[in-house]
Amino acid sequence: MNQSVLIQAIVYLASGVFFVPIAKRLGLGSVLGYLIAGVMIGPAVLGLVGEEGHDIMHFAEFGVIIMLFLVGLELEPERLWKLRMPVLGLGGLQVLLTALLTSGLALTTGLPWQPSLALGMILAMSSTAIVLQTLNEKGLMQTAAGQNTFAVLLFQDIAVIPILAIMPLLATYPLPVSANEHEHVAFIDGLPGWLRPIVVVSAVLGLVLMGRYVMQPVFRIIARTGMREVFIATALLMVAGISVLMEMVGLSPALGAFVAGVVLANSEYKHELESDIDPFKGLLLGLFFISVGAAINFELIAENPLLVVGIVLAVMVAKALVLAVLGKIFRLKTDQNLLFSLGLCQVGEFAFVLFSFASQNGILAKETVDLMTAVVAISMGLTPLVFLANEKLLLPRIGTKEVVEKEPDTIDEKNAVIVAGFGRYGNIVGRFLRANNIGTTVLDFDSDRVDTLRKLGMKVYYGDASRYDLLKSAGAEDAKLMIIALDSAEKSLELVETVKKHFPHLKVLVRASDREDTYDLMDAGLTHIYRETVDSSLRMGVDAMTLLGFRAYQSQRAARLFLKHDEKALAGLAAVRHDRKQYFSSARQRIRELEDLLSSDEKDRWLKDVEDGWDPESLRNEFKQQNL
């Protein structure tokens, strides 16, 4: 038995290790990689796993529970309260309208209204695991689509509770012989009807109180032991215990885990919990996705390919249409609405649980459950491809049509300096020049930023500085300096080419984000290039040396020498940067030279001209202290 478990573990882990990196490399995402791994080791291809895959799926569903606990940790109660409208409004309408539409589609196939309604409610669910994992991977959770998607998924999880309560009323088929063996009986099932809601509410309130007044002191005690493995075990025990408690009172374990996460969102141990539990979430979710891939019944699909594909497309299109209409009503922009509606158009993992419940309670026939299980698995498997198609095909053509380019401002002044870009970098440069009574004409292509700066009383013109006509109207023919502080390296190079071509007399000072940008700007023939983090980094280094006891002039001089040598080294490295071997060899040599230079400067600095390194104010303070 142990050997069998170990062999299964090896098969699952090896398939994930092999296929997921390949999928990521091809830009398909980790979720599709896990699903492909499941298909490959499943009965349809290699046959390395069989019926036990369904049991493993139930175990791996704990990954979904952990994921919602971690999501709850990220949501402080105040932020969750702000989401109440999208959760109740958008989420509630999505579940209701999708359930009605899919129930109507089921009725057209000849099913009675009871199983049709059950199917509608089940198919209204979307995949929390796949959607949140994909959005997090792509960094889209904080977008409007990401926030609304999360709100809908949260309501769906809450909706599982009334769905489980309603479904027994829809029973139309005789109970299976083995139903009593597998049916889960909640603690509240034997209670009077009036007492059940009291027990449920009491359990939720008890969970909140336990998280606030019991778990935080417990984590504090465990943390004092300094044993990280005990802390991890305590966290997993808490999540598992909450899941069991929620099942006992007939609630969704994932919902309970989410509530516990929200309660602990302000805890001092929030970040430790996140870092310790996250690896388990990733591993169990991967196992869950592999199990989904292995559970796809390809024999059934092969027997009824048109039927299965037709149902998959009908369900996904119906859900996408409902979501798109709701997204429009809730004023999502086209690109965000596409992400929102296509991201949630699959059927979720809770459908497997609900189908099992429906089969055991005589709500759906076994043939219908088998068919719809394959439909759900395929829709989940298609989700990463839908995300990819939206990103690569739809958004470039549809999502950008809504953007209407605003007309540039009319510029009514001419100054010696033109500043292109007034973000976090250009803002400081521009304000410094103006504070010294140096006339500057500021251009920025971010309309929101321009509006904000104008409200602050700053004179900023909207427009694309790389356009010749705009530069000419800004007085580039008479100006002396062009300061380029744009966020985009590509735009900076484009502007440099425009200036060199039409206004060659302008001296150009340009911001660079990193070494690669610097190399490109050096290739364009520029000499006044300013890497945005260098000066602030050296200032911190100077302060660090001073606080450690070094004399101020010594710290200042070391910084000047470092900067001078680094800029000289940069020019040398730019010439060999395309030869990686030569590049790294030269870089190592430059580092050694810098260390030797600073070391020798420390020994004989009194023999050199150290005027540049003096800090008069600190020297005066040092002289006063020595003569007290």
N, C-alpha and C positions, 0 to 999 in steps of 0.2 A: 504494500500500500504506500509506504514512504517513498519507495523507489519510483512508483507511478507518479506521485506528487512532484518529486524532483524532476522527473523527465518532462512532465507538463510545464513546470517552471522554466526549464531550459528551452523548450520549444517556443513558449510565448516570449521570453526575454530575447532569445536569439533572433526571432522574426522581427521584433521591434528594433533591435540594434542594427539589423541589416537593411530593412526597408525604409525606416524613418529618415535616416540621413540622405538616402537617395531621393526621397520625395522632397525633402527640404532643398536639396541641391537643384532639383528641377523646378523649384518655385511652387510646389503643390501644397506645402504646409505639412505639419506633423500629423494632423488628424487624418488626412487622406493616406499618409504613410502607414499609420496604424491599421486603418481599414483594409488597405491592400495586403498588409501582413496577415490579417485575419483571414482574408479570402484565400491566400496562398497556403496557409497551414490547415484550412478547413477541409470539410469533406469534398468540396468541389474540385480541389486541385491536388494537394499532396496527401490529404486525409490524415494528418498528424494529430488532429483533435476531432472528436465526434460530439456525442450528446452531452458530454461533460462540459462543453463550452457554455451551455445555458446556465449551469450551476456557477461557473466561474463569473459569468456576466452578473449574476445577482450579488456575488461577493464584490466584484469590481464597482458596482453601483455606489459602494462606500466612497469611491473617489469623487462622485458627484456631490455627495454630502459634505465631504471635506472642502470641495471647491466653494460651495455656497457658504460654508463657515468662514473661509478666507475672504470671500466677497463681502460678507457682513462685517468683518474686521475693518474693511476699507471704508465702510459707510457709517459715519457717526450719526447718532439719532437726529441731529439737526438737519443733516443733508438728506436723510431718508424722509423726513417730514416734508422737505421741499419737493420730493418726488411723488407726493401723494396724489397729485392730479394726474400725471401720466400713468401711475400705477393703476388707480381706480378707473380713470376715464378711458385712456388709450388701451390699457390691458383688458379692462372689462368689456369694452366694445369689441376688441379683437376676438376674445374667446366666444362671446355671444354670437357675433355675426358669422364667424368662421364655422361654429358649430351648426348654425342654421343652414348655411350654404352647403356644407358637406353632407348634412343630413338630407337635404333636398336632392343632392346628387345620388345618394344611396337609395332614396325612395324610387328614383327613376329606373333602378336596376331590378325592381320587384321585391325588395326586402320590406318586411312589415315596418311600421313606424317606430316600434320599440328598439329593435337592433339598429335601425337607421339613426335614431337619436343617439344611441350609445356610440356608434361609429363617429358621429359628428363631434361629440364631446371629446373623444379620444384623439381624433385627428386635429383638433384645435390646438393641441399641445405642440410645442417646438422644442428643439434640443438645446437645453441649457449648456450641456457639456461642450458640444461642438461649437456653438455660436460664441459663447464667452471665451473659450480657448482661442478661437480664430481671431476674434476682435482684440484680445490681449496680445497675441502674436504680432498683429499688424498695427498695434498702437492706436486703435480706434475707439477704445472704451470711453474716452472723454469727449468724443464728438457728440453732436446732437443725435445722430443715429444710434450711437453706442449707448447713450443714456436712455433713450426711449426703448431701445431693444431690451436693455436690462429691466426697465419698468414692466414691459410686457411679460418677460420671462418670470419675473417675480410674481406677478398676478397669476400666471398660469400655475405656478407652484402652489399658490394659495388655493386656486380653483380646484386642485385635485381633491381637496377635502369634501366640498359639496358634491363633486362628481361621484366620488365613492359612496356618498350617502344616497344619491339619486338612483344609481345604476341597479341596485337590487330590485327596485320597483319596476324595472323594464324586463325582468326575466320572462322569456317565452319558450325556452327549450328545457327539456328534462336535465336535471343535474347529472354530471358524469359520475360514474361509480366511485372513482378515486377522489372525488371532490373533497370529501370530509377529511381525507388524509393530508391534504395540502393546504386546506383553507386556513388562513390566518384569522384567529379570533382575537379581537381587541378587548381590553379590559372593560371598556364601556358597553360592550355588546350585551352584557347581562344586566345592565342597569335600566331603571325606568326611564322613559323618554324625557321627562322633565329634569332628571338629574344629569343626563349626559352633557348638555351644554355647560352646566356648572362645573363638572369635572374637567372639561376641555379648557375652559377659561382659567380655572384654578391651576391647571398644569402649566399653561403659558405664563401666568403671573408668577408661579413658583420658579419657572425657568429664569425669568427676568431677575427676580430677587436673588436666586442662587448665583447667577452670574455676577451680580453687583456686590453682594455681601459675603458670599462664601468662596467663590472661585478665586477672586483676587487675593484674599489672605492665604489661600492654599498655595497659589503660584508663588507668593512671596516667601512662604516657608520652604517650598521645594527649591526655589532659586538660591536660597542661602546655603543649601547643601553643596552647591557648586557642581552637582552631577547632572550634566546635560541630558544624559539618556533617561534619567528619572523624570526630568521636566518634559521631555518628548512623550514619554509613556503617560504622564499625567494629562497632557493635552489630548492625546489620542483616546484615552479613557473617557475624558469629558465628552468628546464628540460622539463616541460610541454610546455612552450612557444616555446622552440627550436623544439620540436616534431611537434607542429602545423605549425611552419614556414617551416619545411622540407616537411611536407605533402602538403602545399600550392604550393610549387615549384616542386612537384612530386618526391621528394627524400625520402629515407627511414628515418623515425624518429629515429631509432636506430643508423644509421650512423651519423646523426646530433648530437645526444647525445654523441656519441663517440668522434667526433671532438671537441665538447665543453669541454669534459673531458681532452683531450690532451692539449688544449689551457690553461686550468687552472691547469695543472700538476705542474707548477712551482709556483703556487700561494701560498701566505703565509697562506691561509685558506684551503689548500688541506686536511689536516688531520681532521679539523673540518667538512668539507663537507663529507668526508668518514664516519666518526663516526655517523654523524647525519642522513645521507641518507641510510646507510647500512640496518638498521632494516626494512625500507619500501621495499627495494629491496627483502630481504628474505621473507617477508610476501606476497608480490605480486607474486614473483616467485612460492612460495608454492601454492598460489591460482591458478596460471596458470597451474601448474602440476596437481592439483586436477581436474581442468576443463578439461584437456586433458583426464584424466582417465575416467571422467564422460561422455565424448563425444564419447567414443568407442561404435560403433554400433554392439552389440553382436548378435542382430537378423540377421543382414546381414552376420556376420561371421558364425553363425549357419547354415544359408541357403547355404553358399558356403565356407565351412571350408577349403577344399583342395585348392581352388582357392586363397583365401586370404593368407593362410600360404605360398603357393607357390610363390605368388608375393612378400610377405615380405622377404622370404629367397633369392629370385632371386635379389631383389634390394639391400639387405644388402651385399650379396656375391659379386655382381658386383662392388659396391662402395668400398668394402674392397680390392678387387683385384687391382682396379685402384690406390687406396691409397698406397697399399703395393709396387706396381711397382714404383710409384713416390718416396716413401720413400727410396727405394733402390737406385734410380737414384740420390737422394739428400743425399746419404751416411748416412742414419740413421742406427744405430746398430740394431741387431735383436730385442732386448727387446724394444727399443724405437720405432721401426717400427711397432711392434705388437700393442703397445699402441696407436700409431698414426692412423693406418689403422682401427683397431677395434673400436676405440673411435669415429670416424667420419662416421661410416658406416650406421648410421640411417638417417632418413629424418627429417628435422627440423621444428620448429614452424612456420616459414615464409611460409611453404607449405600450411597451412590453409588459410592464407591471399591470396596466389597466386591461390589456387583452387577456392576460392570465386570469385576472379577477373576473372578467366578463365570461370567460370560458367555464370557470369553476362554478359560477352562479347561474348558468343557463341563460345568459343574456345574448351571447353570440355562439353560432355553430362552430364546431372545430374546423371545418373547411374554410369558413370565413376568417377565423383567427389565423390559420396557417397562411392564407393568401395575404392578409393585411400585415402580418409580421414581415413577410418578404418585401412588401411595399414600403413599410417603415424603414427597414434596413437599407433599401436602395435609396430612398429619399435622403437618409442621413449620409450615405456614401457619396451622393451627388453634391452635397452642400459645399465642400471645399472647392469643387469645380465651378459651382455657381458663383462663389465669392471671386474666384480667379477670372471667370468670364466677365463679371461685372467690372472688376478692376482693369482688365486689359482691353475689353471690347466695348462695353457700354459707356462707362464714365468718360473716356476720351471723346466720344461722339455725342452723348446726350447730356452728361453731367455738366459740361462746360458751356452749353448753349445759353444757359440762363445768365451767365456773366456778361453784362453789358459794359463796355469800356467807357468810363467817364471821361468827358472832355477835359483836357488840361486847363489849368487856370491861366488867366491873362497876367503876365508879369509886368509890373509898372515901376520897376527899379533896376538899377545897374550898380554893381559893386565890384570891388577888386577881387573878392573871393566868392566862388560858387561852391556850395556844399551839396553833394548828391547823397541822399540818405540821411534821415534824422532819427534813427533808432537809438539803441542804447549806446552805440559808439559815436556816431555822428552828432548826437545830441550834446555830448560833453564837449566835443571840439567846437561846435557852433556856438554854444553858450560861452565858452572861454574866449573866443574871438570877439563876440559881441560885448562881453564884459570889459574888454580892452579897447572898445570903441573902434573895432575893425568892421567895416561894412561887409555883410555876408548875404548872399541870396541863397535860400535853402529850398531844395527840391526833394520831394518824396513821392513814391508811387503807391504808398499804402493809404487809401482814402480814409480808413478808420483812424489811422494814426494822425493824419493831417487834421481831421476833425477834432480829435482829442487835444492836440497841441494848440490849435486855435482857441479852444475853450480855456486853455492855460495862459492865453495872451501872447503866444509866440507867432511870429509871422512866417508861415510856411506855405509854399506853393505846391499844388498837386500836379504831378506830371511825370512822364518817363524821361529821365535825364539823358538816356542814350539816343533820344531823337534829336536830329540836327536842328530842326526848326525850333524846338523848345529851348535848346542851348543858346541859339542865336537870339531869341527873344529875351533870354535871361542875361544877355550882355556878355556872352563868351568872347566876342570879338575884342572887347575892351578890357576884360578881366585879366588878372595876373596869375591867379592860382585856381586850380580845380582840385577840391578835396573829395575823394570818392570813398564813401563809408557805407556802401550798399551791403545788404545781408547776403545777396547772391553773388557767388564768384563768377558765374557765367555773365550776369548783367554787368559786373565790374569790367570784365574783359571787353564786352561789347561797347561800353562807354569809353574805355581807353582807346579802342580803334576809331570811334567817332571823333574824339578829341584830336588824336594824332592826324587824322585825315583832314579835318576842317578847321581846327584851331591849334596848329602846331606850336604857336608861341606860348600856350598855356603851360605852366609848370604843374605837373600832376603829382599829388600826394594820395596814396591809395592804401586802404585797409586790406589786410589779408587775414583770413581766419586761421590758416595753418600753413605748414611747410609746402604742401602741394599747391595751394593757392599762390604762395610766394614764388615758387618755381615758375608757374605759368605767367605771372606778372613780370618776372625777370626776363623770361623769353620774349615778352612783348616790348622789352626795351626800357622798362621803368627802373628808376634808381631809388626813388623815395617810397619805400614800401614799409608798412608798419604792421607787424603781427600783433593782433589785438590783445593777446594775453602776456606778451613778453614783459612789458614795462611793469604791469601790476604784479606779475610773478617775481620780478627782481626786487620791487619795492618790499614785498613780503619777505624775501630772502634777506634784504638789508636789515629790516626790522628784527628778524629772527637772530641775525648775528649780533646786533646791538643789544638785544635782551639777554643774549648769552655772555655778554661781557666784552665783546670786541669794541674797539674805539670806533666812533661814528665815521671818521674819515676813512678808516681802513675798510669798513663795510661798503661805503660809497665807491671807493676806488675799485674794490673787488667786483662790484656790480658793473662798473663802466668797462673794466677789462673783459669781463665775461661777455657783455653785449658786443663789444668791438670784435672779439675773437669769434663769437657765434655768427655774426653777420659775414665775416670774412669766410668762415667755414661754409656758410650757406651758399655762397657764390661758387665755391669749389665743388660742393656736393651736387649742385644743380646740373653741372656738366656731365656727371656720371650716374644720375638717378635712374636711368633706364637700364643700367647694368647692375643688377641686384648684388652680385658678388663684389664688384668693385665699390658699389655704394656703401655696403656695410663695412668693408675694409677701410675705406676712407673715413667713414663716420667714427670707427673705433680709434683711428689715428688722431682725428681731430679732438676727441675726448681726452686722450692721453696728453696731447699738446696743451690743452686748456688746463689740465691739472698741473702739469709741469710749470706753465706760465704763472699760475696763481701762487704756486709754491715758491718759485724763484722771486716773485714780486714781494712776497712776505719777508724774504731774507734781506733783500737789498732795496726796499722801497725808499729808504732815506737817501739813496744815491740818485734817485730819479726825480723827475718833475712831478710832484704829487698835488699840484694846485687843484686839478680837476676833482680830486677826491676829498677836498676839505669841506667840512660842514661847519661854517663859522659859528652858528648858534650853539651847536653841541660843544665846540672847542672852548667857547667862552664859559659855558657851564662847567666843563671839566677844569678849566684854569681857576675858576672861583672856588671849586671844591678843594683843589690842591693847596690853595692859599688861605683856607679858613683856619 
